[in-house]
């Protein structure tokens, strides 16, 4: 799916599914169905998973938490920390200490 490639290249791209669909010539409803069928989750769920994966890679490289939040598309570091904690059970800073 071309939308996946766009977001893999730039996880911080905050375009909506409708905007991304327009960029690749596919309707929003079609993309919604494709996400469910091919990825087994909604587009927002997949986008969050992609961003968390990218964040883990950046944290492993020693990138500061605030920079990771920005590069992965979160509006603030606190929003990133909250999502990270809910997904992994600890903060990004604690994750770095575990690694």
FENMO-V143685 format. One line per field, one symbol per residue. psi: psi as a letter, one per 30 degrees, with the letter a starting at -180 (. if undefined). burial: I if it has 9 or more other ideal C-beta (glycine too) atoms within 8 Angstrom, else O. A space follows every 10 residues. Layout:
psi->???
burial->???
//
This chain:
psi->keeeeefeei ffjgkleeee eefghkleee eeeeeeeffg lleeeeeeee eeeeeeeeef fgkkeeeeee ffgkfleeee eeeeeeefgl leeeeeee.
burial->OOIOOIIOOO IOIOOOIOOI IOOIOOOOOI IIOIIIOOOO OOIOOIIIII IIOIIIOIIO OOOOIOIIII IIOIOOIOII IOIIIOOOOO OIOOIIOOO
//
